[in-house]
């Protein structure tokens, strides 16, 4: 059995700049696994840290696109795709919109930038700039949580993980046409964390399907596999993120979706040959974003709805 991991306040402050969050996580440790730490992090961040704690965490991040020597190693890694795809004009526009955003909302633009290009980040910044402050505060808190989860995985990793410098993982299907959309990413996304190794899980094949049988919805008693139609297939990259699994559209079709992971190939000695997660997008949710991550180990898995 692995030795439980005890975290100090300083350890956690590398992950999240909120002192209240760091103190609570340190007090909750030791953690038997990364999965336990991630569950505690979500509970503490969403239920115990107040707005002042959120703002303190946001303030620990540099503005997206910053190349100052004072920027931490993890921030540089997380922004590597954006920095490597930024032109002089994009960098200038990012700086201008960062300033506008901070002036309007009072805090730095928060985005989990890992694997995202400079144009994607800029498009998301412009889109979120139109939000009301209360909405944007919640968005920023959710992005901070994503960053916290990725950094916890790195903290628990016995070997440093190297983030991908590509914008997407190699896809098995042909590329998806972006079409005309205000979104900067598909409505449904995922990433996989290997909680046994304490690192992002790369090389896992991912399938996204939608239920097409209009005569009856999928249910515990109705498991007709013929009702599912494939939307896209990809493979997770070094950050554990999948490539594009569906078209980038403003409004995703309501209905039932299934996202499946080839965990048997990734962990042949594990208990699960594959993992499938079925979820429903309702008619009043079609403009929302659905991030459905998998926290996997050989003998257990966890998921939740992110944003």
C-alpha positions in Angstrom: 0.0 0.0 0.0 1.3 3.4 -0.9 2.4 5.7 1.9 -0.2 8.5 2.4 1.0 11.9 1.1 1.1 14.7 3.6 1.0 18.2 2.2 2.4 21.3 3.8 0.8 24.8 3.3 3.8 25.7 1.1 3.2 22.6 -1.0 -0.4 23.6 -1.6 0.4 27.2 -2.3 2.4 26.0 -5.3 -0.9 24.5 -6.6 -3.3 27.3 -5.5 -2.5 30.7 -4.2 -5.3 30.9 -1.6 -3.9 30.7 1.9 -7.3 29.5 3.2 -7.4 26.8 0.7 -3.8 25.8 1.4 -4.3 25.7 5.1 -7.5 23.6 4.7 -5.8 21.1 2.3 -2.8 20.8 4.6 -5.1 20.1 7.5 -7.0 17.5 5.5 -3.9 15.6 4.6 -2.4 13.0 4.5 -4.1 11.7 1.4 -4.0 8.0 0.5 -4.2 8.8 -3.2 -4.4 11.6 -5.7 -8.2 10.8 -6.0 -8.6 11.6 -2.3 -6.7 14.8 -2.7 -8.8 15.9 -5.7 -12.1 15.2 -3.9 -10.9 17.2 -0.9 -9.7 20.0 -3.2 -13.1 20.3 -4.9 -15.0 20.3 -1.5 -12.7 22.9 0.1 -12.5 25.2 -3.0 -16.2 25.2 -3.7 -17.6 25.0 -0.1 -15.1 26.4 2.3 -13.1 29.1 0.5 -14.9 32.5 0.3 -14.7 35.1 -2.5 -11.7 36.7 -0.9 -9.9 33.4 -1.0 -10.8 33.0 -4.7 -9.5 36.5 -5.5 -6.3 35.7 -3.6 -5.8 32.6 -5.7 -6.5 34.5 -8.9 -3.9 37.2 -8.0 -1.2 34.5 -7.8 -1.4 34.0 -11.6 0.3 36.1 -14.2 -1.8 37.6 -17.0 -2.1 35.1 -19.8 0.7 35.6 -22.3 3.1 37.0 -19.8 6.8 36.0 -20.4 8.4 37.7 -17.3 11.2 35.7 -15.6 9.1 35.8 -12.4 6.5 33.6 -13.9 6.6 30.1 -12.3 7.7 27.0 -14.1 4.2 25.5 -13.9 2.6 28.7 -15.4 5.1 28.6 -18.2 4.3 25.0 -18.9 0.6 25.6 -18.9 0.9 28.6 -21.2 3.4 26.9 -23.5 0.9 26.2 -26.3 -0.4 29.8 -26.2 3.1 31.3 -26.1 4.4 29.1 -29.0 1.4 30.0 -31.2 1.4 33.8 -30.4 2.4 36.4 -33.0 3.3 39.9 -32.2 -0.1 41.2 -33.1 -1.8 38.4 -31.1 0.4 39.2 -28.1 -0.5 42.9 -28.3 -4.2 42.1 -28.6 -4.0 39.7 -25.6 -2.3 42.4 -23.5 -5.0 44.9 -24.4 -7.9 42.6 -23.7 -6.2 41.4 -20.4 -6.2 45.1 -19.3 -9.8 45.6 -20.3 -10.8 42.4 -18.5 -9.0 43.4 -15.3 -10.5 46.9 -15.4 -14.0 45.5 -15.8 -13.9 42.6 -13.3 -11.1 43.5 -10.9 -9.0 40.3 -11.3 -6.8 38.6 -13.9 -8.4 36.6 -16.7 -8.5 33.0 -15.4 -8.3 30.2 -17.9 -6.8 26.7 -17.8 -4.6 27.3 -20.8 -2.9 23.9 -21.0 -2.9 22.8 -24.7 -4.8 25.9 -25.9 -3.5 28.2 -28.6 -3.2 32.0 -28.4 -6.1 32.6 -30.8 -8.3 30.2 -28.7 -7.4 32.0 -25.5 -8.0 35.4 -27.0 -11.4 34.3 -28.4 -12.4 32.9 -25.0 -11.3 36.1 -23.3 -13.4 38.2 -25.7 -16.4 35.9 -25.2 -16.3 36.0 -21.4 -15.7 39.8 -21.3 -19.4 40.2 -22.1 -20.5 38.3 -19.0 -21.9 39.9 -15.9 -19.4 40.1 -13.0 -21.2 37.5 -10.8 -21.2 35.0 -13.8 -17.5 35.7 -14.6 -16.5 35.3 -10.9 -17.9 31.7 -11.0 -16.2 31.0 -14.4 -12.9 32.1 -13.0 -13.3 30.0 -9.9 -14.1 26.9 -12.1 -11.0 27.6 -14.2 -8.9 27.9 -11.1 -10.2 24.6 -9.9 -9.1 23.0 -13.2 -5.6 24.4 -12.8 -5.6 23.2 -9.2 -6.5 19.7 -10.3 -3.7 19.5 -12.9 -1.1 20.9 -10.5 -2.1 18.4 -7.8 -1.6 15.7 -10.3 1.9 17.0 -11.0 2.6 17.4 -7.3 1.7 13.8 -6.7 3.6 12.5 -9.7 6.8 10.7 -9.0 8.1 11.9 -12.3 7.5 15.4 -13.7 5.0 15.5 -16.5 5.8 17.3 -19.7 2.9 19.3 -21.1 2.0 19.0 -24.8 3.0 21.8 -27.0 0.3 20.9 -29.6 -3.2 22.3 -29.6 -4.9 18.9 -29.9 -4.1 15.2 -29.5 -3.8 13.2 -32.7 -7.3 12.3 -33.8 -8.2 9.0 -35.3 -11.1 10.4 -37.2 -10.8 13.3 -39.7 -10.6 16.8 -38.3 -13.9 18.4 -37.3 -15.0 21.5 -39.2 -15.3 24.4 -36.8 -17.9 26.2 -38.9 -19.3 29.5 -37.7 -19.5 29.6 -33.9 -18.8 32.0 -31.0 -17.3 29.2 -29.0 -13.5 28.6 -28.9 -13.8 24.9 -28.1 -16.3 22.1 -28.6 -19.3 22.0 -26.3 -18.2 18.6 -24.8 -14.6 18.1 -23.7 -12.7 15.8 -21.3 -9.4 15.0 -19.7 -8.1 11.9 -17.9 -6.0 11.9 -14.7 -4.2 8.7 -13.6 -4.7 8.9 -9.8 -2.6 5.8 -9.2 0.5 7.4 -10.8 -0.5 10.9 -9.8 -0.2 12.3 -13.3 -2.2 13.1 -16.4 -3.0 10.0 -18.4 -1.8 10.2 -22.0 -2.5 7.8 -24.9 -6.0 6.8 -23.9 -8.5 6.4 -26.8 -11.7 8.4 -26.2 -15.0 8.0 -28.1 -18.0 10.4 -27.9 -21.4 9.2 -29.0 -25.0 10.5 -29.0 -28.2 8.6 -28.6 -30.1 8.7 -31.9 -33.1 6.4 -31.2 -36.0 8.8 -30.8 -38.4 6.0 -29.9 -37.0 5.5 -26.4 -34.2 7.1 -24.3 -31.4 5.0 -22.9 -32.1 3.8 -19.4 -31.1 1.1 -16.9 -33.5 -1.3 -18.7 -33.0 0.0 -22.2 -29.4 -0.7 -23.1 -29.8 -1.1 -26.9 -26.3 -0.5 -28.2 -27.7 0.2 -31.7 -29.1 3.5 -30.5 -25.6 5.1 -30.2 -24.0 7.0 -33.0 -20.4 8.1 -32.9 -19.6 11.8 -33.0 -15.8 11.6 -32.7 -12.7 9.8 -31.6 -9.4 11.0 -30.2 -6.5 10.2 -28.0 -5.4 12.0 -24.8 -2.2 14.1 -25.0 0.6 14.5 -22.5 -1.7 16.7 -20.4 -4.4 14.0 -20.4 -6.7 16.1 -22.6 -8.4 14.7 -25.6 -8.5 16.3 -29.0 -11.7 17.6 -30.6 -14.5 15.1 -30.3 -17.3 17.0 -32.0 -18.0 20.1 -34.1 -17.6 23.5 -32.5 -21.2 24.8 -32.5 -23.0 27.6 -30.6 -25.7 25.2 -29.4 -25.2 21.6 -28.8 -28.1 19.3 -29.6 -30.1 18.3 -26.4 -30.1 14.6 -25.7 -28.1 11.7 -24.2 -24.4 11.4 -24.7 -21.9 8.7 -23.9 -18.2 9.3 -23.6 -16.0 6.1 -23.4 -12.4 5.6 -22.5 -10.2 2.6 -23.5 -8.8 2.0 -20.1 -8.1 -1.6 -20.7 -5.4 -0.8 -23.3 -4.0 1.9 -21.0 -3.9 -0.3 -17.9 -4.1 -4.0 -19.0 -3.8 -5.3 -15.5 -6.7 -3.2 -14.3 -10.3 -4.1 -13.4 -12.0 -2.0 -16.1 -11.6 -3.0 -19.8 -13.2 0.3 -20.6 -15.2 3.1 -18.9 -18.4 4.6 -20.3 -20.1 7.7 -18.9 -23.6 8.5 -20.0 -25.0 12.0 -19.3 -28.0 14.1 -20.5 -27.9 17.7 -21.9 -31.3 19.3 -21.4 -33.0 21.7 -23.8 -32.2 24.7 -21.6 -28.5 23.8 -21.4 -27.6 23.7 -25.0 -25.4 26.9 -24.9 -23.4 25.6 -21.9 -20.1 23.9 -21.9 -19.7 20.3 -20.6 -16.4 19.1 -19.3 -16.6 15.4 -18.3 -13.2 14.3 -16.9 -12.2 10.8 -15.8 -10.1 10.2 -12.6 -8.9 6.7 -13.2 -6.9 4.1 -11.3 -6.7 0.3 -12.0 -9.5 -0.5 -9.6 -11.7 2.6 -9.3 -12.8 5.7 -11.2 -14.6 8.9 -10.6 -16.1 11.6 -12.7 -18.0 14.9 -12.4 -19.4 17.6 -14.5 -16.9 20.5 -14.9 -17.4 23.6 -17.0 
